[in-house]
Amino acid sequence: MADTPKHSVSVAGIVVDDQDRVLVIQRRDNGHWEPPGGVLELGERPEAGVEREVLEETGVRVEVLRLSGVYKNMRKGVVALVFRCRPLVGIERATLESRQARWVSKAELRMLMDEAYAVRVDDAFSQEVAVRSHDGLSLL
């Protein structure tokens, strides 16, 4: 089984405030705008991973509400579990992992993000759980 391809599992939070604005970050490593998230640690529950990643990347503590989608980056073999969240406390700020963190409208978000990440926000506003594949930029 040494030839079995490996997958990485990541988590992300679509954090929506009372004005339907979404919390996004500009990543330090590539400059792209995305929902906050990262690699799920071994032994970590997905919901706990989302809470940790959002706090680490934005300074905002959240409550995880529900799974909103599952996304696979076919090029990198990364499976992302994305959750709708609501903010509890904290003020958004840049961190070691993010150049910027800010609240944006859904219209503004579409101008900032690649399709593969913007669709995660759209899906979080639906009651259905989406399952999608992408190449890192565009849906497949």
Number of C-alpha atoms within 10 A of each C-alpha: 4 5 5 6 7 9 13 13 17 22 27 28 35 31 27 22 14 8 9 13 18 22 26 28 26 22 21 15 9 8 12 15 22 24 25 27 27 20 17 22 13 8 7 10 10 21 22 14 22 31 22 19 24 28 19 19 26 26 18 22 22 21 18 19 14 15 21 24 22 18 22 24 21 15 10 13 14 17 19 21 23 29 29 24 27 20 18 11 12 12 12 20 15 18 17 10 16 22 18 18 24 15 18 17 13 15 9 12 20 16 11 17 18 17 15 21 22 20 17 25 25 14 19 23 13 12 10 11 15 17 13 17 16 17 14 17 13 14 17 12
